[in-house]
């Protein structure tokens, strides 16, 4: 009967250091995956919000030019922006109007250097 008592006291002592470290490492890996995915979602959301705001601003600006019978100039756009507000880009990019499009210094295609013909590979010489 003594063997049964030793068996019970041995397994009632709690977790070993290896078991605790294993659980902590697994939780750390899961947390790093979660943080990286949340950061990616946040960045995509900021880009989408900026794009939607720029499209809306462009429409309002074109209507403003028609209603006021004005021609686009950088001064006319700056005056329009004073009345519209500064919160177009969620990360504070500089807003400009070029070639009938509202551009952001952070989120626009030209600002990121993404050309449609560029597939990200090294060119063959």
GIKA-V249155 format. One record per backbone hydrogen bond with DSSP energy under -0.5 kcal/mol. NH is the residue of the N-H (numbers start at 1). CO is the residue of the C=O. Records with the same first field share a line. If there is no record, write none. Layout:
BEGIN
NH=CO  CO
END
This chain:
BEGIN
5=1
6=2
7=3
8=4
9=5
10=6
11=7
12=8
13=10
20=16
21=17
22=18
23=19
24=20
25=21
26=22
27=23
28=24
29=25
30=26
31=27
32=28
33=29
34=30
35=31
36=32
37=33
38=34
39=35
40=36
41=37
42=38
43=39
44=40
45=41
46=42
47=43
48=44
49=45
50=46
51=47
52=48
53=49
54=50
55=51
56=52
57=53
58=54
59=55
60=56
61=57
62=58
63=59
64=60
65=61
66=62
67=63
68=64
69=66
70=65
77=73
78=74
79=75
80=76
81=77
82=78
83=79
84=80
85=81
88=86
89=86
92=89
96=103
98=96  101
101=98
103=96  101
105=94
108=104
112=108
113=109
114=109
115=113
118=115
119=117
END
